[in-house]
């Protein structure tokens, strides 16, 4: 498949587009409020944001970070937002190094063999103050929780609390549902004043927001004629295809737009989505080729969980679970 440079730019623009839901907008307002409240005396307010894979946590963070880029002022870097993530095989020291690197301290990876966790922490606090950082967002926080005993979690919780209090900067911890274990630590239970969870979409109780999201994406598609995706057949087929996952929905529509551009179509049509679905799921019944009354779908039943015993020896990952597929008409009766 070949695309002209112009069409490739159109596709790239759609792939990179961002559509807000009311919840995602509210979370960004939470971030703004944390940054605003930083200027007042008192303990920094912090936040816990959880959501299963595919709910849009990372794209939300990228979108918010793009609105608040670093700037150079009087020869110094001003970085209002520090976005970092928990490194692989995380330790307290490697986490401090990762934060330093994401703050722009080049060569920080060399420090891990030369510096203690305490000296790395003090260096980080000094850099945060110099960069006038207003908010720290730590993604993939569940990585730090996994395989750690309660004692280890206490050490991590203490260090992050110390950084927040000493630098006077609020922290947002972002991760999978079991990242909520950090809230069990006494140091954080009262500091996580804002706790949000991003769910999967459900047709049974959130159909309006799902349709609104589809229409928002249609408005951003790079065609002269706007795509009409709000028909019942297309809405139901899209939900059946993505099972409520924002990531799965966006990936399917990205490929669908590519198919339409390659065909030099005036707009995205139902058949382009059917082709994209067949490419992704060749062994599955294609809901875009079924009559509307034969389309079956499922919804999330249980979000993923990670259980670990007090000694940190026994660990069990319970993956995301969905209901059995049932006709859309029955799914809607749950409302």
C-alpha positions as a Markdown table, in Angstrom:
| # | Residue | x | y | z |
|---|---|---|---|---|
| 1 | Unk | 0.0 | 0.0 | 0.0 |
| 2 | Unk | 1.4 | 3.4 | -1.0 |
| 3 | Unk | 0.3 | 6.8 | 0.2 |
| 4 | Unk | 1.3 | 10.1 | -1.2 |
| 5 | Unk | 3.3 | 12.4 | 1.1 |
| 6 | Unk | 0.2 | 14.6 | 1.5 |
| 7 | Unk | -2.0 | 11.6 | 2.4 |
| 8 | Unk | 0.7 | 10.3 | 4.7 |
| 9 | Unk | 0.7 | 13.6 | 6.5 |
| 10 | Unk | -3.1 | 13.5 | 6.8 |
| 11 | Unk | -2.9 | 10.0 | 8.3 |
| 12 | Unk | -0.2 | 11.0 | 10.7 |
| 13 | Unk | -2.3 | 14.0 | 11.8 |
| 14 | Unk | -5.2 | 11.7 | 12.6 |
| 15 | Unk | -3.1 | 9.1 | 14.4 |
| 16 | Unk | -1.7 | 11.9 | 16.7 |
| 17 | Unk | -5.1 | 13.5 | 17.3 |
| 18 | Unk | -6.6 | 13.6 | 20.8 |
| 19 | Unk | -10.3 | 13.6 | 21.7 |
| 20 | Unk | -11.3 | 14.4 | 25.3 |
| 21 | Unk | -14.1 | 12.7 | 27.2 |
| 22 | Unk | -15.7 | 14.5 | 30.1 |
| 23 | Unk | -13.6 | 12.3 | 32.5 |
| 24 | Unk | -10.3 | 13.0 | 30.7 |
| 25 | Unk | -11.1 | 16.7 | 30.8 |
| 26 | Unk | -11.8 | 16.5 | 34.5 |
| 27 | Unk | -8.5 | 14.8 | 35.1 |
| 28 | Unk | -6.6 | 17.5 | 33.3 |
| 29 | Unk | -8.4 | 20.0 | 35.5 |
| 30 | Unk | -7.2 | 18.0 | 38.5 |
| 31 | Unk | -3.6 | 18.4 | 37.2 |
| 32 | Unk | -4.1 | 22.2 | 36.8 |
| 33 | Unk | -5.6 | 22.5 | 40.3 |
| 34 | Unk | -2.6 | 20.6 | 41.8 |
| 35 | Unk | -0.2 | 23.0 | 40.1 |
| 36 | Unk | -2.2 | 26.1 | 41.1 |
| 37 | Unk | -2.4 | 25.0 | 44.7 |
| 38 | Unk | 1.4 | 24.5 | 44.9 |
| 39 | Unk | 1.9 | 28.2 | 45.4 |
| 40 | Unk | 0.2 | 28.2 | 48.8 |
| 41 | Unk | 1.7 | 27.0 | 52.0 |
| 42 | Unk | 1.0 | 23.6 | 53.4 |
| 43 | Unk | 1.5 | 19.9 | 52.4 |
| 44 | Unk | 1.6 | 19.4 | 48.6 |
| 45 | Unk | -1.6 | 17.7 | 47.4 |
| 46 | Unk | -1.1 | 14.5 | 45.5 |
| 47 | Unk | -3.1 | 12.3 | 43.2 |
| 48 | Unk | -3.6 | 8.6 | 42.2 |
| 49 | Unk | -4.7 | 7.8 | 38.7 |
| 50 | Unk | -5.4 | 4.2 | 37.8 |
| 51 | Unk | -6.8 | 2.4 | 34.8 |
| 52 | Unk | -6.4 | -0.9 | 33.0 |
| 53 | Unk | -4.4 | -1.3 | 29.8 |
| 54 | Unk | -6.0 | 0.5 | 26.8 |
| 55 | Unk | -8.0 | 3.1 | 28.8 |
| 56 | Unk | -6.0 | 6.1 | 27.6 |
| 57 | Unk | -3.7 | 6.9 | 30.5 |
| 58 | Unk | -0.5 | 7.4 | 28.5 |
| 59 | Unk | -2.1 | 9.3 | 25.7 |
| 60 | Unk | -3.7 | 11.7 | 28.3 |
| 61 | Unk | -0.3 | 12.3 | 29.9 |
| 62 | Unk | 1.3 | 12.9 | 26.5 |
| 63 | Unk | -1.4 | 15.4 | 25.6 |
| 64 | Unk | -1.2 | 17.3 | 28.8 |
| 65 | Unk | 2.6 | 17.4 | 28.6 |
| 66 | Unk | 2.5 | 18.8 | 25.1 |
| 67 | Unk | 0.5 | 21.7 | 26.4 |
| 68 | Unk | 3.1 | 22.5 | 29.0 |
| 69 | Unk | 6.6 | 22.2 | 27.3 |
| 70 | Unk | 9.8 | 23.2 | 28.9 |
| 71 | Unk | 11.2 | 26.7 | 28.2 |
| 72 | Unk | 14.5 | 28.4 | 28.5 |
| 73 | Unk | 14.4 | 31.5 | 30.7 |
| 74 | Unk | 17.4 | 33.6 | 31.4 |
| 75 | Unk | 19.7 | 30.8 | 30.4 |
| 76 | Unk | 17.9 | 28.2 | 32.7 |
| 77 | Unk | 15.5 | 25.4 | 31.7 |
| 78 | Unk | 12.0 | 26.0 | 33.1 |
| 79 | Unk | 10.3 | 22.6 | 33.2 |
| 80 | Unk | 6.8 | 23.0 | 34.7 |
| 81 | Unk | 5.9 | 19.3 | 34.2 |
| 82 | Unk | 8.2 | 16.3 | 34.9 |
| 83 | Unk | 6.8 | 13.2 | 33.3 |
| 84 | Unk | 8.7 | 10.0 | 34.1 |
| 85 | Unk | 8.0 | 6.3 | 34.5 |
| 86 | Unk | 9.2 | 3.5 | 36.6 |
| 87 | Unk | 12.2 | 1.7 | 34.9 |
| 88 | Unk | 12.4 | -2.0 | 34.3 |
| 89 | Unk | 13.6 | -4.0 | 37.3 |
| 90 | Unk | 12.9 | -1.0 | 39.5 |
| 91 | Unk | 14.8 | -0.1 | 42.6 |
| 92 | Unk | 14.7 | 3.0 | 44.6 |
| 93 | Unk | 18.1 | 4.1 | 43.1 |
| 94 | Unk | 17.2 | 3.4 | 39.5 |
| 95 | Unk | 13.9 | 5.3 | 39.9 |
| 96 | Unk | 15.7 | 8.4 | 41.2 |
| 97 | Unk | 18.1 | 8.1 | 38.2 |
| 98 | Unk | 15.1 | 7.9 | 35.8 |
| 99 | Unk | 13.6 | 11.0 | 37.3 |
| 100 | Unk | 16.9 | 12.9 | 36.9 |
| 101 | Unk | 17.2 | 11.8 | 33.3 |
| 102 | Unk | 13.7 | 12.9 | 32.5 |
| 103 | Unk | 14.4 | 16.2 | 34.1 |
| 104 | Unk | 17.2 | 16.7 | 31.6 |
| 105 | Unk | 20.2 | 15.7 | 33.7 |
| 106 | Unk | 22.2 | 13.9 | 31.0 |
| 107 | Unk | 24.6 | 11.2 | 32.0 |
| 108 | Unk | 22.4 | 10.3 | 35.0 |
| 109 | Unk | 22.6 | 6.6 | 34.2 |
| 110 | Unk | 26.3 | 6.7 | 35.2 |
| 111 | Unk | 25.4 | 7.9 | 38.6 |
| 112 | Unk | 23.6 | 4.7 | 39.7 |
| 113 | Unk | 26.9 | 2.9 | 40.4 |
| 114 | Unk | 28.5 | 5.9 | 42.0 |
| 115 | Unk | 25.7 | 7.4 | 44.2 |
| 116 | Unk | 23.5 | 6.3 | 47.0 |
| 117 | Unk | 19.8 | 6.7 | 47.0 |
| 118 | Unk | 20.1 | 9.5 | 49.4 |
| 119 | Unk | 22.6 | 11.5 | 47.3 |
| 120 | Unk | 20.5 | 10.9 | 44.2 |
| 121 | Unk | 17.4 | 12.1 | 46.0 |
| 122 | Unk | 19.1 | 15.3 | 47.1 |
| 123 | Unk | 20.3 | 15.9 | 43.6 |
| 124 | Unk | 16.8 | 15.4 | 42.2 |
| 125 | Unk | 15.3 | 17.9 | 44.7 |
| 126 | Unk | 17.9 | 20.5 | 43.8 |
| 127 | Unk | 17.2 | 20.1 | 40.1 |
| 128 | Unk | 13.4 | 20.2 | 40.6 |
| 129 | Unk | 13.7 | 23.5 | 42.4 |
| 130 | Unk | 16.1 | 25.0 | 39.8 |
| 131 | Unk | 13.7 | 23.9 | 37.0 |
| 132 | Unk | 10.7 | 25.4 | 38.9 |
| 133 | Unk | 8.8 | 22.2 | 38.4 |
| 134 | Unk | 5.2 | 22.4 | 39.4 |
| 135 | Unk | 4.0 | 18.8 | 39.0 |
| 136 | Unk | 5.6 | 15.4 | 38.8 |
| 137 | Unk | 3.7 | 12.6 | 37.0 |
| 138 | Unk | 5.1 | 9.1 | 37.5 |
| 139 | Unk | 3.6 | 6.6 | 35.0 |
| 140 | Unk | 3.6 | 2.7 | 35.2 |
| 141 | Unk | 3.7 | 3.0 | 39.0 |
| 142 | Unk | 2.5 | -0.5 | 39.4 |
| 143 | Unk | 6.0 | -1.7 | 38.4 |
| 144 | Unk | 7.3 | -0.4 | 41.7 |
| 145 | Unk | 4.6 | -2.2 | 43.6 |
| 146 | Unk | 5.1 | -5.6 | 42.0 |
| 147 | Unk | 7.4 | -8.1 | 43.6 |
| 148 | Unk | 8.0 | -5.8 | 46.6 |
| 149 | Unk | 7.3 | -6.7 | 50.2 |
| 150 | Unk | 5.4 | -4.3 | 52.4 |
| 151 | Unk | 8.8 | -3.2 | 53.9 |
| 152 | Unk | 10.0 | -2.3 | 50.4 |
| 153 | Unk | 6.8 | -0.4 | 49.6 |
| 154 | Unk | 7.3 | 1.5 | 52.8 |
| 155 | Unk | 10.8 | 2.6 | 51.7 |
| 156 | Unk | 9.5 | 3.7 | 48.3 |
| 157 | Unk | 6.5 | 5.5 | 49.8 |
| 158 | Unk | 8.8 | 7.3 | 52.3 |
| 159 | Unk | 11.2 | 8.5 | 49.6 |
| 160 | Unk | 8.5 | 9.8 | 47.3 |
| 161 | Unk | 6.8 | 11.6 | 50.3 |
| 162 | Unk | 10.1 | 13.2 | 51.2 |
| 163 | Unk | 10.7 | 14.4 | 47.6 |
| 164 | Unk | 7.2 | 15.9 | 47.5 |
| 165 | Unk | 7.4 | 17.6 | 50.9 |
| 166 | Unk | 11.0 | 18.9 | 50.5 |
| 167 | Unk | 10.6 | 20.2 | 46.9 |
| 168 | Unk | 7.0 | 21.3 | 47.7 |
| 169 | Unk | 5.8 | 19.7 | 44.5 |
| 170 | Unk | 2.6 | 17.6 | 44.1 |
| 171 | Unk | 3.0 | 14.1 | 42.6 |
| 172 | Unk | 0.6 | 12.1 | 40.4 |
| 173 | Unk | 1.0 | 8.4 | 40.6 |
| 174 | Unk | -0.3 | 6.6 | 37.5 |
| 175 | Unk | -0.7 | 2.9 | 36.9 |
| 176 | Unk | -2.7 | -0.2 | 36.6 |
| 177 | Unk | -5.5 | -0.9 | 39.1 |
| 178 | Unk | -3.2 | -2.5 | 41.7 |
| 179 | Unk | -1.2 | 0.7 | 41.9 |
| 180 | Unk | -3.8 | 1.5 | 44.6 |
| 181 | Unk | -1.7 | -0.5 | 47.0 |
| 182 | Unk | 0.4 | 2.6 | 47.6 |
| 183 | Unk | -2.7 | 4.1 | 49.2 |
| 184 | Unk | -2.5 | 1.4 | 51.8 |
| 185 | Unk | 0.7 | 2.9 | 53.1 |
| 186 | Unk | 0.1 | 5.4 | 56.0 |
| 187 | Unk | 2.4 | 8.0 | 54.5 |
| 188 | Unk | 0.2 | 8.2 | 51.4 |
| 189 | Unk | -3.3 | 7.4 | 52.5 |
| 190 | Unk | -4.0 | 11.0 | 53.6 |
| 191 | Unk | -1.9 | 12.6 | 50.9 |
| 192 | Unk | -3.7 | 11.2 | 47.9 |
| 193 | Unk | -6.5 | 13.7 | 48.1 |
| 194 | Unk | -7.5 | 13.0 | 44.5 |
| 195 | Unk | -8.1 | 9.5 | 43.3 |
| 196 | Unk | -9.4 | 8.8 | 39.8 |
| 197 | Unk | -9.9 | 5.7 | 37.8 |
| 198 | Unk | -10.4 | 5.5 | 34.0 |
| 199 | Unk | -12.8 | 2.7 | 33.1 |
| 200 | Unk | -13.6 | 0.9 | 29.8 |
| 201 | Unk | -16.6 | 2.2 | 28.0 |
| 202 | Unk | -19.8 | 0.2 | 28.4 |
| 203 | Unk | -22.8 | 0.3 | 26.1 |
| 204 | Unk | -25.0 | -0.8 | 29.0 |
| 205 | Unk | -24.5 | 2.4 | 31.1 |
| 206 | Unk | -22.2 | 4.8 | 29.1 |
| 207 | Unk | -23.5 | 4.7 | 25.5 |
| 208 | Unk | -23.8 | 8.5 | 25.2 |
| 209 | Unk | -20.1 | 9.1 | 26.0 |
| 210 | Unk | -19.0 | 6.3 | 23.6 |
| 211 | Unk | -21.1 | 7.9 | 20.8 |
| 212 | Unk | -19.7 | 11.3 | 21.6 |
| 213 | Unk | -16.1 | 9.9 | 21.4 |
| 214 | Unk | -16.8 | 8.4 | 18.0 |
| 215 | Unk | -18.2 | 11.6 | 16.7 |
| 216 | Unk | -15.2 | 13.5 | 18.0 |
| 217 | Unk | -12.9 | 11.2 | 16.2 |
| 218 | Unk | -15.0 | 11.5 | 13.0 |
| 219 | Unk | -14.6 | 15.3 | 13.2 |
| 220 | Unk | -10.9 | 14.9 | 13.2 |
| 221 | Unk | -10.6 | 12.6 | 10.2 |
| 222 | Unk | -8.8 | 14.1 | 7.2 |
| 223 | Unk | -11.5 | 14.1 | 4.6 |
| 224 | Unk | -13.4 | 16.8 | 2.7 |
| 225 | Unk | -16.6 | 15.1 | 3.6 |
| 226 | Unk | -17.1 | 14.2 | 7.2 |
| 227 | Unk | -17.4 | 10.6 | 8.1 |
| 228 | Unk | -20.9 | 9.5 | 9.3 |
| 229 | Unk | -20.1 | 7.0 | 12.0 |
| 230 | Unk | -23.0 | 7.7 | 14.3 |
| 231 | Unk | -25.4 | 5.2 | 12.7 |
| 232 | Unk | -26.5 | 2.4 | 15.1 |
| 233 | Unk | -24.9 | -0.3 | 12.9 |
| 234 | Unk | -21.5 | 1.4 | 12.9 |
| 235 | Unk | -21.6 | 2.3 | 16.6 |
| 236 | Unk | -22.6 | -1.2 | 17.6 |
| 237 | Unk | -20.0 | -2.8 | 15.3 |
| 238 | Unk | -17.3 | -0.5 | 16.6 |
| 239 | Unk | -18.1 | -1.4 | 20.2 |
| 240 | Unk | -18.1 | -5.1 | 19.4 |
| 241 | Unk | -14.7 | -4.6 | 17.8 |
| 242 | Unk | -13.0 | -2.7 | 20.6 |
| 243 | Unk | -15.0 | -4.1 | 23.7 |
| 244 | Unk | -14.8 | -0.7 | 25.3 |
| 245 | Unk | -11.1 | -0.1 | 25.0 |
| 246 | Unk | -10.1 | 3.4 | 23.8 |
| 247 | Unk | -6.7 | 2.1 | 22.5 |
| 248 | Unk | -8.3 | -0.8 | 20.5 |
| 249 | Unk | -10.9 | 1.6 | 19.0 |
| 250 | Unk | -8.3 | 4.2 | 18.0 |
| 251 | Unk | -6.0 | 1.6 | 16.4 |
| 252 | Unk | -8.9 | 0.2 | 14.3 |
| 253 | Unk | -9.9 | 3.7 | 13.1 |
| 254 | Unk | -6.3 | 4.6 | 12.4 |
| 255 | Unk | -6.1 | 1.6 | 10.0 |
| 256 | Unk | -9.5 | 2.4 | 8.6 |
| 257 | Unk | -8.5 | 5.9 | 7.7 |
| 258 | Unk | -5.4 | 4.6 | 6.0 |
| 259 | Unk | -7.5 | 2.2 | 3.9 |
| 260 | Unk | -9.8 | 5.1 | 2.9 |
| 261 | Unk | -6.9 | 7.4 | 2.0 |
| 262 | Unk | -5.3 | 4.6 | -0.1 |
| 263 | Unk | -8.5 | 4.1 | -2.0 |
| 264 | Unk | -8.7 | 7.9 | -2.6 |
| 265 | Unk | -12.2 | 7.9 | -1.0 |
| 266 | Unk | -14.0 | 11.2 | -0.2 |
| 267 | Unk | -14.7 | 10.0 | 3.3 |
| 268 | Unk | -14.4 | 7.0 | 5.6 |
| 269 | Unk | -17.1 | 4.5 | 5.0 |
| 270 | Unk | -18.4 | 1.4 | 6.7 |
| 271 | Unk | -16.6 | -0.9 | 4.3 |
| 272 | Unk | -13.2 | 0.7 | 5.0 |
| 273 | Unk | -13.6 | -0.2 | 8.7 |
| 274 | Unk | -14.7 | -3.7 | 7.7 |
| 275 | Unk | -11.4 | -4.1 | 5.7 |
| 276 | Unk | -9.4 | -2.8 | 8.6 |
| 277 | Unk | -11.1 | -5.2 | 11.0 |
| 278 | Unk | -10.4 | -8.2 | 8.7 |
| 279 | Unk | -6.7 | -7.3 | 8.7 |
| 280 | Unk | -6.5 | -7.1 | 12.5 |
| 281 | Unk | -8.8 | -10.1 | 13.3 |
| 282 | Unk | -8.9 | -12.4 | 10.2 |
| 283 | Unk | -10.2 | -15.4 | 12.2 |
| 284 | Unk | -13.1 | -13.4 | 13.9 |
| 285 | Unk | -16.6 | -12.9 | 12.8 |
| 286 | Unk | -16.6 | -9.4 | 11.2 |
| 287 | Unk | -19.3 | -7.3 | 13.0 |
| 288 | Unk | -19.1 | -4.7 | 10.2 |
| 289 | Unk | -20.4 | -7.3 | 7.7 |
| 290 | Unk | -23.2 | -8.7 | 10.0 |
| 291 | Unk | -26.8 | -7.5 | 10.1 |
| 292 | Unk | -27.3 | -5.2 | 13.1 |
| 293 | Unk | -29.4 | -7.8 | 15.0 |
| 294 | Unk | -26.7 | -10.4 | 14.7 |
| 295 | Unk | -23.9 | -8.3 | 16.2 |
| 296 | Unk | -22.6 | -9.6 | 19.5 |
| 297 | Unk | -20.4 | -7.8 | 22.0 |
| 298 | Unk | -19.0 | -8.1 | 25.5 |
| 299 | Unk | -18.1 | -5.7 | 28.3 |
| 300 | Unk | -15.5 | -5.7 | 31.0 |
| 301 | Unk | -16.6 | -7.7 | 34.0 |
| 302 | Unk | -13.5 | -7.5 | 36.2 |
| 303 | Unk | -10.4 | -5.3 | 35.9 |
| 304 | Unk | -7.0 | -6.9 | 36.2 |
| 305 | Unk | -5.7 | -7.5 | 39.7 |
| 306 | Unk | -2.2 | -8.3 | 41.1 |
| 307 | Unk | -2.2 | -10.2 | 44.4 |
| 308 | Unk | 0.9 | -10.7 | 46.5 |
| 309 | Unk | 1.3 | -12.1 | 50.0 |
| 310 | Unk | 2.8 | -10.2 | 52.9 |
| 311 | Unk | 6.2 | -11.9 | 52.5 |
| 312 | Unk | 6.3 | -10.9 | 48.8 |
| 313 | Unk | 6.8 | -14.5 | 47.7 |
| 314 | Unk | 3.4 | -15.6 | 46.3 |
| 315 | Unk | 2.2 | -13.4 | 43.4 |
| 316 | Unk | -0.8 | -13.9 | 41.1 |
| 317 | Unk | -1.9 | -11.7 | 38.2 |
| 318 | Unk | -5.6 | -12.0 | 37.4 |
| 319 | Unk | -6.0 | -10.6 | 33.9 |
| 320 | Unk | -8.8 | -8.4 | 32.6 |
| 321 | Unk | -12.0 | -10.4 | 32.3 |
| 322 | Unk | -15.0 | -9.8 | 30.0 |
| 323 | Unk | -18.6 | -11.0 | 30.0 |
| 324 | Unk | -19.6 | -13.6 | 27.4 |
| 325 | Unk | -20.6 | -12.1 | 24.0 |
| 326 | Unk | -24.3 | -11.5 | 23.8 |
| 327 | Unk | -26.4 | -9.8 | 21.2 |
| 328 | Unk | -26.3 | -6.0 | 21.4 |
| 329 | Unk | -30.0 | -5.8 | 22.1 |
| 330 | Unk | -29.5 | -7.8 | 25.3 |
| 331 | Unk | -26.5 | -5.7 | 26.3 |
| 332 | Unk | -28.7 | -2.6 | 26.0 |
| 333 | Unk | -31.4 | -4.1 | 28.2 |
| 334 | Unk | -29.0 | -3.9 | 31.1 |
| 335 | Unk | -29.5 | -0.1 | 31.2 |
